[in-house]
Amino acid sequence: MSKVPLRMCISCREMLAKTDLTRVVKSPDNKVILDEKGNKQGRGAYLCKKPECYKKAIKSNAFNRALRTKVPESILEEIRV
């Protein structure tokens, strides 16, 4: 029996399985991209798939804080639930 890796949602702060979350990553060359498979290198921020969490994260600038950079609107639109 293997352990399931858990990650915290940047909005609701709930610990969930890594596979149940959407990951946005700031790569070493400072590009912000959506990480579909969850294995890209760089600083990551996880968001659960609840619509209210997305709204709360946008309103509170949670992605900008978590990734320590300005996240482009195009990325935020891609992850909209």
N, C-alpha and C positions, 0 to 999 in steps of 0.2 A: 504494500500500500504506500503510494507516494504522497508527499505533502503537496497541497495546492498553494502556489504563491499568492499571498494577499497583498493588496495595495489599497491606499486610502483615496477616496474621492475628494477632489479639491473643493467641492461645494458642500456636500452633506457630512463629510468627514467619516463616512462609514467605511469599514474595512470589508472589501469584497474580493472575490477571486479575480486575478489579473485578467483572465479571459472574458470577464463580464464588464470590463471597463474599456473606454476609448482612450488611447494614449496620444498625446501631442508631445513632440520632442524638439528641443533646440539642439541642433547638431553642433559638433565642435567648430564648424565654420560659421556659426551664428545664424543659420537658416532654420526657420520654424516650419515643421512639416507634420502632417498627420501620419502616425505610425500604425499602419493596419495590422501588422503581424506582432508588434510589441517587442521587436528585437533590435531596433536601430540604436546606434551609439549616440549618447548625449544625455542631456538633462530632460527628464520626462515629467509630465503632469497627467494624472488620470482623472477621468470624469465618468460617473455612472450614466446609464442610458435613460434616466428619468428626465422628462422635459422640464420639471421644476428645478432640477439641479443645473441644467444648462442655463436657464434664465438667471438663476442666482449667481452662477459663476461669471456670466457676462456683466451683470449689474455691479458685482463687487470687484471686478478686474482680477479675478482669481488666477486666470491663465498668465497674465502679465506678471503678477507677483511670484507665482510658482516657477516660471521659466526665467524670471529676472530680465525680461525684455518685452518690447511691444509686439504683440501677436497680431499679424495682419488680419483684416476683416475676411479675406478669402478663406483662411484656415478656419475661422470661427463659423463661417457659413457651411463649410464642409462637415463639421462635426455636429451641426444642429440636429437634434433628435426628432 
